Amino acid sequence: MDDKRYAIAVTTKAEGMDIVLHGLQRQRAKRIAARENRTRDVNTNVQLVPEKDLEQR
């Protein structure tokens, strides 16, 4: 089982990246990102990011 935690990042061309959710399991984060990407316009991207990568930024 993957016990790593992920965040959901929303990236827009105009505003850059915002982290909107933290501490999610990978499968849940993937489902949320896929659902949100279906409802967003082409200038917005929703993706999952490992939380350990956020700590390095």
PDB file as gemmi writes it, atoms N, CA and C in Angstrom:
CRYST1    1.000    1.000    1.000  90.00  90.00  90.00 P 1                      
ATOM      1  N   MET A   1       0.838  -1.190   0.000  1.00  0.00           N  
ATOM      2  CA  MET A   1       0.000   0.000   0.000  1.00  0.00           C  
ATOM      3  C   MET A   1       0.882   1.252   0.000  1.00  0.00           C  
ATOM      4  N   ASP A   2       0.491   2.219  -0.777  1.00  0.00           N  
ATOM      5  CA  ASP A   2       1.225   3.466  -0.894  1.00  0.00           C  
ATOM      6  C   ASP A   2       0.794   4.403   0.227  1.00  0.00           C  
ATOM      7  N   ASP A   3       1.697   4.669   1.185  1.00  0.00           N  
ATOM      8  CA  ASP A   3       1.339   5.538   2.297  1.00  0.00           C  
ATOM      9  C   ASP A   3       1.833   6.967   2.102  1.00  0.00           C  
ATOM     10  N   LYS A   4       2.380   7.268   0.915  1.00  0.00           N  
ATOM     11  CA  LYS A   4       2.793   8.634   0.617  1.00  0.00           C  
ATOM     12  C   LYS A   4       1.564   9.515   0.515  1.00  0.00           C  
ATOM     13  N   ARG A   5       1.730  10.777   0.830  1.00  0.00           N  
ATOM     14  CA  ARG A   5       0.633  11.740   0.767  1.00  0.00           C  
ATOM     15  C   ARG A   5       0.841  12.690  -0.402  1.00  0.00           C  
ATOM     16  N   TYR A   6      -0.276  13.112  -0.967  1.00  0.00           N  
ATOM     17  CA  TYR A   6      -0.255  13.958  -2.151  1.00  0.00           C  
ATOM     18  C   TYR A   6      -1.096  15.202  -1.923  1.00  0.00           C  
ATOM     19  N   ALA A   7      -0.770  16.222  -2.703  1.00  0.00           N  
ATOM     20  CA  ALA A   7      -1.544  17.460  -2.699  1.00  0.00           C  
ATOM     21  C   ALA A   7      -2.133  17.642  -4.093  1.00  0.00           C  
ATOM     22  N   ILE A   8      -3.205  18.411  -4.167  1.00  0.00           N  
ATOM     23  CA  ILE A   8      -3.804  18.778  -5.445  1.00  0.00           C  
ATOM     24  C   ILE A   8      -3.358  20.206  -5.751  1.00  0.00           C  
ATOM     25  N   ALA A   9      -2.753  20.380  -6.923  1.00  0.00           N  
ATOM     26  CA  ALA A   9      -2.292  21.696  -7.356  1.00  0.00           C  
ATOM     27  C   ALA A   9      -3.121  22.133  -8.558  1.00  0.00           C  
ATOM     28  N   VAL A  10      -3.574  23.376  -8.526  1.00  0.00           N  
ATOM     29  CA  VAL A  10      -4.288  23.969  -9.656  1.00  0.00           C  
ATOM     30  C   VAL A  10      -3.354  24.997 -10.277  1.00  0.00           C  
ATOM     31  N   THR A  11      -3.046  24.796 -11.546  1.00  0.00           N  
ATOM     32  CA  THR A  11      -2.137  25.686 -12.252  1.00  0.00           C  
ATOM     33  C   THR A  11      -2.904  26.416 -13.346  1.00  0.00           C  
ATOM     34  N   THR A  12      -2.776  27.733 -13.364  1.00  0.00           N  
ATOM     35  CA  THR A  12      -3.371  28.540 -14.424  1.00  0.00           C  
ATOM     36  C   THR A  12      -2.275  29.366 -15.078  1.00  0.00           C  
ATOM     37  N   LYS A  13      -2.471  29.677 -16.345  1.00  0.00           N  
ATOM     38  CA  LYS A  13      -1.473  30.478 -17.059  1.00  0.00           C  
ATOM     39  C   LYS A  13      -1.348  31.866 -16.441  1.00  0.00           C  
ATOM     40  N   ALA A  14      -2.445  32.418 -15.992  1.00  0.00           N  
ATOM     41  CA  ALA A  14      -2.439  33.787 -15.479  1.00  0.00           C  
ATOM     42  C   ALA A  14      -1.918  33.891 -14.044  1.00  0.00           C  
ATOM     43  N   GLU A  15      -2.219  32.905 -13.206  1.00  0.00           N  
ATOM     44  CA  GLU A  15      -1.945  33.043 -11.778  1.00  0.00           C  
ATOM     45  C   GLU A  15      -0.898  32.095 -11.224  1.00  0.00           C  
ATOM     46  N   GLY A  16      -0.375  31.179 -12.005  1.00  0.00           N  
ATOM     47  CA  GLY A  16       0.611  30.233 -11.496  1.00  0.00           C  
ATOM     48  C   GLY A  16      -0.034  29.068 -10.771  1.00  0.00           C  
ATOM     49  N   MET A  17       0.639  28.541  -9.742  1.00  0.00           N  
ATOM     50  CA  MET A  17       0.179  27.342  -9.048  1.00  0.00           C  
ATOM     51  C   MET A  17      -0.362  27.659  -7.660  1.00  0.00           C  
ATOM     52  N   ASP A  18      -1.506  27.063  -7.353  1.00  0.00           N  
ATOM     53  CA  ASP A  18      -2.079  27.116  -6.009  1.00  0.00           C  
ATOM     54  C   ASP A  18      -2.287  25.691  -5.524  1.00  0.00           C  
ATOM     55  N   ILE A  19      -1.899  25.419  -4.295  1.00  0.00           N  
ATOM     56  CA  ILE A  19      -2.148  24.122  -3.683  1.00  0.00           C  
ATOM     57  C   ILE A  19      -3.496  24.227  -2.973  1.00  0.00           C  
ATOM     58  N   VAL A  20      -4.427  23.351  -3.343  1.00  0.00           N  
ATOM     59  CA  VAL A  20      -5.775  23.476  -2.791  1.00  0.00           C  
ATOM     60  C   VAL A  20      -6.154  22.366  -1.814  1.00  0.00           C  
ATOM     61  N   LEU A  21      -5.499  21.228  -1.876  1.00  0.00           N  
ATOM     62  CA  LEU A  21      -5.768  20.130  -0.940  1.00  0.00           C  
ATOM     63  C   LEU A  21      -4.449  19.474  -0.551  1.00  0.00           C  
ATOM     64  N   HIS A  22      -4.352  19.036   0.703  1.00  0.00           N  
ATOM     65  CA  HIS A  22      -3.145  18.368   1.217  1.00  0.00           C  
ATOM     66  C   HIS A  22      -3.522  17.031   1.830  1.00  0.00           C  
ATOM     67  N   GLY A  23      -2.534  16.157   1.938  1.00  0.00           N  
ATOM     68  CA  GLY A  23      -2.668  14.947   2.732  1.00  0.00           C  
ATOM     69  C   GLY A  23      -3.547  13.862   2.143  1.00  0.00           C  
ATOM     70  N   LEU A  24      -3.652  13.804   0.835  1.00  0.00           N  
ATOM     71  CA  LEU A  24      -4.516  12.818   0.201  1.00  0.00           C  
ATOM     72  C   LEU A  24      -3.745  11.566  -0.190  1.00  0.00           C  
ATOM     73  N   GLN A  25      -4.431  10.436  -0.173  1.00  0.00           N  
ATOM     74  CA  GLN A  25      -3.845   9.218  -0.706  1.00  0.00           C  
ATOM     75  C   GLN A  25      -3.810   9.328  -2.228  1.00  0.00           C  
ATOM     76  N   ARG A  26      -2.873   8.632  -2.848  1.00  0.00           N  
ATOM     77  CA  ARG A  26      -2.650   8.751  -4.296  1.00  0.00           C  
ATOM     78  C   ARG A  26      -3.917   8.509  -5.118  1.00  0.00           C  
ATOM     79  N   GLN A  27      -4.624   7.435  -4.867  1.00  0.00           N  
ATOM     80  CA  GLN A  27      -5.807   7.113  -5.677  1.00  0.00           C  
ATOM     81  C   GLN A  27      -6.875   8.195  -5.577  1.00  0.00           C  
ATOM     82  N   ARG A  28      -7.089   8.705  -4.387  1.00  0.00           N  
ATOM     83  CA  ARG A  28      -8.093   9.759  -4.211  1.00  0.00           C  
ATOM     84  C   ARG A  28      -7.656  11.037  -4.926  1.00  0.00           C  
ATOM     85  N   ALA A  29      -6.376  11.374  -4.809  1.00  0.00           N  
ATOM     86  CA  ALA A  29      -5.859  12.566  -5.476  1.00  0.00           C  
ATOM     87  C   ALA A  29      -5.996  12.433  -6.995  1.00  0.00           C  
ATOM     88  N   LYS A  30      -5.720  11.244  -7.534  1.00  0.00           N  
ATOM     89  CA  LYS A  30      -5.851  11.025  -8.975  1.00  0.00           C  
ATOM     90  C   LYS A  30      -7.292  11.195  -9.430  1.00  0.00           C  
ATOM     91  N   ARG A  31      -8.240  10.670  -8.649  1.00  0.00           N  
ATOM     92  CA  ARG A  31      -9.657  10.802  -9.009  1.00  0.00           C  
ATOM     93  C   ARG A  31     -10.099  12.262  -8.990  1.00  0.00           C  
ATOM     94  N   ILE A  32      -9.697  12.988  -7.973  1.00  0.00           N  
ATOM     95  CA  ILE A  32     -10.068  14.403  -7.868  1.00  0.00           C  
ATOM     96  C   ILE A  32      -9.476  15.185  -9.031  1.00  0.00           C  
ATOM     97  N   ALA A  33      -8.204  14.975  -9.325  1.00  0.00           N  
ATOM     98  CA  ALA A  33      -7.549  15.702 -10.416  1.00  0.00           C  
ATOM     99  C   ALA A  33      -8.221  15.394 -11.750  1.00  0.00           C  
ATOM    100  N   ALA A  34      -8.524  14.118 -12.006  1.00  0.00           N  
ATOM    101  CA  ALA A  34      -9.171  13.749 -13.270  1.00  0.00           C  
ATOM    102  C   ALA A  34     -10.544  14.401 -13.392  1.00  0.00           C  
ATOM    103  N   ARG A  35     -11.313  14.381 -12.324  1.00  0.00           N  
ATOM    104  CA  ARG A  35     -12.649  14.986 -12.347  1.00  0.00           C  
ATOM    105  C   ARG A  35     -12.572  16.491 -12.573  1.00  0.00           C  
ATOM    106  N   GLU A  36     -11.669  17.140 -11.866  1.00  0.00           N  
ATOM    107  CA  GLU A  36     -11.536  18.592 -12.005  1.00  0.00           C  
ATOM    108  C   GLU A  36     -11.029  18.991 -13.388  1.00  0.00           C  
ATOM    109  N   ASN A  37     -10.147  18.201 -13.970  1.00  0.00           N  
ATOM    110  CA  ASN A  37      -9.638  18.515 -15.305  1.00  0.00           C  
ATOM    111  C   ASN A  37     -10.734  18.424 -16.360  1.00  0.00           C  
ATOM    112  N   ARG A  38     -11.719  17.569 -16.139  1.00  0.00           N  
ATOM    113  CA  ARG A  38     -12.841  17.474 -17.090  1.00  0.00           C  
ATOM    114  C   ARG A  38     -13.716  18.712 -17.050  1.00  0.00           C  
ATOM    115  N   THR A  39     -13.751  19.407 -15.911  1.00  0.00           N  
ATOM    116  CA  THR A  39     -14.654  20.549 -15.764  1.00  0.00           C  
ATOM    117  C   THR A  39     -13.966  21.899 -15.941  1.00  0.00           C  
ATOM    118  N   ARG A  40     -12.667  21.921 -16.077  1.00  0.00           N  
ATOM    119  CA  ARG A  40     -11.916  23.182 -16.190  1.00  0.00           C  
ATOM    120  C   ARG A  40     -11.690  23.545 -17.651  1.00  0.00           C  
ATOM    121  N   ASP A  41     -11.343  24.813 -17.888  1.00  0.00           N  
ATOM    122  CA  ASP A  41     -11.027  25.232 -19.259  1.00  0.00           C  
ATOM    123  C   ASP A  41      -9.593  24.842 -19.616  1.00  0.00           C  
ATOM    124  N   VAL A  42      -9.209  25.090 -20.862  1.00  0.00           N  
ATOM    125  CA  VAL A  42      -7.899  24.645 -21.348  1.00  0.00           C  
ATOM    126  C   VAL A  42      -6.736  25.415 -20.724  1.00  0.00           C  
ATOM    127  N   ASN A  43      -7.000  26.529 -20.086  1.00  0.00           N  
ATOM    128  CA  ASN A  43      -5.941  27.319 -19.461  1.00  0.00           C  
ATOM    129  C   ASN A  43      -5.659  26.911 -18.022  1.00  0.00           C  
ATOM    130  N   THR A  44      -6.370  25.900 -17.544  1.00  0.00           N  
ATOM    131  CA  THR A  44      -6.228  25.452 -16.168  1.00  0.00           C  
ATOM    132  C   THR A  44      -5.880  23.968 -16.146  1.00  0.00           C  
ATOM    133  N   ASN A  45      -4.926  23.599 -15.298  1.00  0.00           N  
ATOM    134  CA  ASN A  45      -4.525  22.206 -15.151  1.00  0.00           C  
ATOM    135  C   ASN A  45      -4.563  21.841 -13.672  1.00  0.00           C  
ATOM    136  N   VAL A  46      -5.187  20.713 -13.363  1.00  0.00           N  
ATOM    137  CA  VAL A  46      -5.244  20.207 -11.989  1.00  0.00           C  
ATOM    138  C   VAL A  46      -4.410  18.933 -11.953  1.00  0.00           C  
ATOM    139  N   GLN A  47      -3.457  18.875 -11.030  1.00  0.00           N  
ATOM    140  CA  GLN A  47      -2.569  17.713 -10.963  1.00  0.00           C  
ATOM    141  C   GLN A  47      -2.258  17.345  -9.528  1.00  0.00           C  
ATOM    142  N   LEU A  48      -1.849  16.093  -9.333  1.00  0.00           N  
ATOM    143  CA  LEU A  48      -1.418  15.685  -8.008  1.00  0.00           C  
ATOM    144  C   LEU A  48       0.088  15.847  -7.906  1.00  0.00           C  
ATOM    145  N   VAL A  49       0.540  16.242  -6.734  1.00  0.00           N  
ATOM    146  CA  VAL A  49       1.949  16.500  -6.471  1.00  0.00           C  
ATOM    147  C   VAL A  49       2.304  15.811  -5.156  1.00  0.00           C  
ATOM    148  N   PRO A  50       3.353  14.994  -5.140  1.00  0.00           N  
ATOM    149  CA  PRO A  50       3.774  14.400  -3.858  1.00  0.00           C  
ATOM    150  C   PRO A  50       4.110  15.507  -2.863  1.00  0.00           C  
ATOM    151  N   GLU A  51       3.616  15.368  -1.653  1.00  0.00           N  
ATOM    152  CA  GLU A  51       3.864  16.418  -0.655  1.00  0.00           C  
ATOM    153  C   GLU A  51       5.341  16.619  -0.373  1.00  0.00           C  
ATOM    154  N   LYS A  52       6.145  15.562  -0.473  1.00  0.00           N  
ATOM    155  CA  LYS A  52       7.585  15.740  -0.236  1.00  0.00           C  
ATOM    156  C   LYS A  52       8.196  16.670  -1.267  1.00  0.00           C  
ATOM    157  N   ASP A  53       7.647  16.714  -2.480  1.00  0.00           N  
ATOM    158  CA  ASP A  53       8.138  17.646  -3.500  1.00  0.00           C  
ATOM    159  C   ASP A  53       7.798  19.086  -3.153  1.00  0.00           C  
ATOM    160  N   LEU A  54       6.681  19.293  -2.488  1.00  0.00           N  
ATOM    161  CA  LEU A  54       6.294  20.646  -2.087  1.00  0.00           C  
ATOM    162  C   LEU A  54       7.237  21.205  -1.039  1.00  0.00           C  
ATOM    163  N   GLU A  55       7.726  20.324  -0.165  1.00  0.00           N  
ATOM    164  CA  GLU A  55       8.634  20.767   0.888  1.00  0.00           C  
ATOM    165  C   GLU A  55       9.947  21.261   0.322  1.00  0.00           C  
ATOM    166  N   GLN A  56      10.309  20.775  -0.865  1.00  0.00           N  
ATOM    167  CA  GLN A  56      11.576  21.152  -1.489  1.00  0.00           C  
ATOM    168  C   GLN A  56      11.471  22.488  -2.217  1.00  0.00           C  
ATOM    169  N   ARG A  57      10.265  22.970  -2.496  1.00  0.00           N  
ATOM    170  CA  ARG A  57      10.081  24.221  -3.243  1.00  0.00           C  
ATOM    171  C   ARG A  57      10.207  25.425  -2.374  1.00  0.00           C  
TER     172      ARG A  57                                                      
END                                                                             
